[in-house]
């Protein structure tokens, strides 16, 4: 079956759209890699773990050598993987064991995570 002009136009449009999406993903991965690198530099190095969070994309959890932690969100798991690879930090498959023990939390995190169980604000107001 011969390709019509409309089919050719659709294919060309799809190719341009795909190319734009790919370029946008590459720019986002590069930006995230820079942000990961800045975190690592500020905290004496860093390690990370990726977590798929559904349609929202993927979460890049970072733990600095000083115990500080933070996270970034990538639009897709693939973008998160590229950013992590480009940043050069050590990545973990899971957030457990020795990696989880490196996290240092303060009073704010404890009150937010545990809430009323440890004397935080109650929900019965």
N, C-alpha and C positions, 0 to 999 in steps of 0.2 A: 504494500500500500504506500503510495507516494505521500510525502509530507507536504501539507498545505502551508501557505504563507502564514496563516493564523497559528498553526502548530509551531512553526519556526519562531514566530514572534513570542509565543508563550514560553518556549524553551529558552530563548534569549533573555526574557524577563526573569524567568526562574533562576537562570544562571547568575544574573546580576544581583538578584535578591539574595541568593545563597552566598555569593561572594561578599556582599555587604554584611551579612550576618556573621560570616566567618571572620571578617576583618574586625567587626565589633567585639567578637569573642576574644580574639587575639589581644586587642587593646585592653579589654577588661582583665584578662589573665596577666598581662604585663603590669597593669596598675596594682592588682592584688599582690603580685610578686614584690613590687616595690614597698607596699605597705607591710608585708610580712618581713621583708628585709629591715625596714625601719624599726619594727617591733623587736626583732632579734638584736639589732644594734643597741637599742635602748636598754635591753634587759640582759646583756651579756651572752646572747645566744638564745635560741629557741628550738622547740620541737613542736610538732603539730599532729592533728588527727582530723580526718574529713568525715562528715556525717551528712548523709542524704536527708533533706528536709522536705521532700515532696516537690510540689510545683514551684515552691519558693527557691529551689536550687539546692545548694550544699553549704554547710557551715564549716568553716575552717577554724578549728579551735587551736589556739596558740598558748604555749606555756614557756615562759622565759626561764633562763637559768637561775634567776633570782626568785622564782616562784610566782611572779606576776602572770596573770593570764588575761586573755582577751579572745575575741573572735571576729571573724569577717564572714560575710555571706556572698557567695558567688551565684550567678544566675543559673548555672548548671554544674553538675558534678564534674563534667569534662573540663570546664573552665577552672574549677577549683583544683583539679589534678594538675593542670598545666601550670597554674600559679605556684603551687607547692613545689613542683619539680624545678621551675625557674628560680625559686627563692633559694634552693639548696639546703633547706633545713631537713632534719631527720623527721620522717613521718611514721606514725604508728597506725596499725590496723584498728586498734581498739583503745578506748580511754580507760585503761585499768592498770593495775599493778604498779610498778615503779613509776610509770609516767604520771598516773593520777596522784601519787604521793608527792610529786614535785610542786603541786599547786599550793600556794599559800593564800588563805582567805582571811579577811578581816571581819570586824564586827558588822559592817554593812552587809556583807554577803551572808553571814550567819543569820542575821535578823530577816533578810529577804528570803532565804531558802527555808528556814525553819519556822518563821513566823511565830505564831502564838505558842508553839511547842516549847520554845525556850524563853518565853516572856515577851515576845514581840506583841504588837498591837493585836487585839482580838477582833473577831469579825461580828461581834454581837452588839455593836453600837447602834 
